[in-house]
Amino acid sequence: MYTLVVVDDEYEIRTGLSNCFPWREVGFNVVKQFENGKECLNYICKNKVDTVLCDVKMPIMSGIELAKEIFEKNIDTKMVIISGYTDFEYARQALRYGVKDYIVKPTKYNEMVEVFKRIKSELDNENKSERNIVDNGKSKEFNSIISIIKNYVEENYNNVTLEDVAKIVYMNPYYLSKYFKQKTGMNFSDYITYVRMKKAVEFLKNPLYKTYEVGYMIGYKNPKNFSRAFKKYFKKSPKEYINSAINFEE
């Protein structure tokens, strides 16, 4: 439901437009009524209003003057002018200031419906585009945070902790753990193990390194803990894994 403000210096017309037209069926909700453009301008400068339906000739500030202010102040609202005047100059000025439509009194029901259905469609499309931009921005932000986390783990796999990473991305450790799981489908501790085991395989392929040295290099101070973790991950001990790799290559 989009917001609508009705502006007309004649009370009967103003209340009639506000209360007798089925706005909700078209997708709008009349939130305010004003008798001149100045009152309306003061309101929309402080409150988000999607559409303004305004008479063209009023005291203090006319509809054209209001349209000019909205245009020059770049206020995000769509404006429709109703008028008892068919003078082309009024319509020309209205178009110059970005007025969406110029309806001549007496207003016809079908014309009003058509005009505001078109404006609702425009608002729907604009909101959809804004949501897509926001969603894409959030997606990029999420991907960026995950990339930072993964890069940090890749570079500090031998002594990284959840608390260390939380400080890097300015998150609470508990929230970071849940966030990482949500975005990657993997527990943070499992990801550290994944990176360490990947590095362990690289180092084990180098005959210059002994098994306990590899364990120490990737963050295991106790050789038994490394061998146990390696076997749990690969279902083979470090020695069995390397032997099977050598046999496969042969």
N, C-alpha and C positions, 0 to 999 in steps of 0.2 A: 504494500500500500504506500503510494507516494504522497508527499505533503503538498497542499495547495493553499494559497492565500488569495482571497477575493478582495478587490479594491474598487469601490464605486462610491461617489458622494451621495447618491440617492439611496436612502435606507431601504425602501421597498425592493429596489432592484438588487441591492447588495444581499439582503437576506433571502430574497427569492432565488438568486443564483446559488447561494450557499446551501439552502435547505430543500429546494424543490427539485434539483437535478440529482439523479441517482449516481453520485460521484463514486461511491464504493463499488458499484458494478463496473465502472470504467477503470478502477484501480487507484482512486485518489481519495484523500481524506482532508477536508477543509479544516485547517488548524487555526486560522485567524481571519478576521474581517477588518478592513480599514476604510476610512472615508476619503483619504487622499494619499497621494504617492509618497509624501514625506513620512507619514506614519509607517507605511509599508517598508520604505527604505531603512528606517531606523531598526525595524524588526529583523529584516533579512540580513542586515550587516552583523547581527549578533546571533542569529539562528539559521540553521541549514533549512532551506525551503527548496523543494524540487521545482515547483511551478507557481507562477503568479498570473492570475486572471484579472485584468485591469481595464477600467474605463479609460477612454482617451482624454476627455476634458473634465478636469476637477480643479477645485481651488487649491492654493498653496503649491502643489506640484502635480502637473498633469501626467497622464500615462506616458506620453512621449518623453517628458523630462525624466520620469522614473526609468524608462528603458535606457535612456542615455547614461544615467548614473550607474545602472547595473552593468552596462556595456563597458564603460570607462573604468569602473572599479573591478572589473573582471569577476563579478559575483557569479558563483556557479548555480544559476537558476534559469529555468526556461520561462519565457513570458509570452502570454497571449493577450492581445488587445481586443476589446469589444467597443464598438462606437456606433453612434447614431449618424455619423458623418461618412459619406462616401467619397469625400475629398481625397483625390489621389495623393496629394502632398503629405497627408497624415500617414497613409500607407507606405509611401516612399521613405519617410523618416523612420517609420517603425522597422522596415526591412534593414535600413542602414545600421540600426542599433541591435540587430540580431533577433528581433521579435519573431517567434515561430509562426504566428498566424494573426490575421487581422479580420475579425468577425464583425459584420455589420448588423446592428440592431434593426428590427427585432430578431433575436437569435433563434435559429432553427435547431430543433432537438437533434436531428440527424447530423447536422453540421458540427454541433458541439461534440457529439459522440465520436465522429470521425476524427476531428482535430485532436481530442485528448487520447484516443486510442493510439494515434500516430505518435504522440509525445510519450505515452507510456512505453511504446515499443522502442523508442530512442533511449529512454532511461534504462530499460531492461538491457539493451545492447551495451550501453556505457558501463553499467554495473558489472556485466559479465566480463567485459574487457578489463576492468579494474581488478576484479577477482583473479583473473588469469595472470595479470601482472604481479599481483601480490603473491599468488601461489607459486609462480615461477621464481619470484624473488626469495621466497621462503625455501623453496627446493634448492636453489643455488646456495643459500646460506647453510642449509643442513649439509649439503654435499661438501661445502668448504670446511665446516667444522669436523666432519668425519675424516676428510683428507688430512687435516692438521693432526688429528689424533693418530691416524695410521702412520703418517710420516714420522711423528715423534717416536712412536713405538719402534718403527723400523730402524731409527737412528740410535735408540737408547734401550734396545731389547734386553741387554744384559743386566740392567738395574732399574728398569722402569717400574713405576707404581701408579695405581689409580689416582692417588693424591697428587703426584707430580703432574699428570696429564690434566687433572681438574684445574690446577693453577694456570696452566697454559691457556685453556679455553674459558677460564673464568666461570666455572660451574661448580656446584656442590658435588662432591664425590659420589654420593648416593644417587643424585639425579643423573650425573654423567653415566653411571653404570646402567641405569634404566634406559637412558637416551641412546646409548651405543647399542644396546640389545634391540631396541625398537627399530633403529635405522639399519642395522646390519644383520639382524637375526642371530648374532653371536654374542655370547657373554664376553665382557672385556678381558677377563682372565684367560678365556679360551683363545682369544685373539693373540694375546701375548705368547701363549704356548705355541700357537700356530707359527708365529714369526720365529720363535726360538728354535723350533724343530726344523724349520726351513733352513735356518742358518747352520744348525748342527749338521745337516746333511751336506751342505756345501763344504764345511770344514773337515768332515770325516773323509771326504773324497781326497783330501790332501794327505798323503802319507807322512808328511812332516809332523802332523799333530797326533798326539795320543788321545785316547778316549777321554781320560780325565781332564786333559787340557781343553778339549772342545767343550766339555761340560762347564768348566770354569769360564771360558770365553763367552758363553751365552747366558751366564748368570747363575749357574748351579755351583755352590761352594763345596758341596759334598758329591763325590763321584757316584756314590750309590743312588743318591736322589736323582741324578741325571739319567743314569741307566734305567732306573725304574720309570721315570717320566717318559723316556724315549720308547721303551718297550710298550708302555700303555698306549702311546700315541700310534706307533707303527706296527704293533703286535710282534715286534722283533727287537732283539737287543741291538745296540750299535754295531757290534761285531758281525752279527747275523745279517744285518741290513747291508753292510758294506760287502760282505762275502757274496750275498745274493746279487748285488749290483755288479760285482766283478764277473760272476758266472754268467749273468745275463749279457754283458758286453762281449764275453768270449763266445 
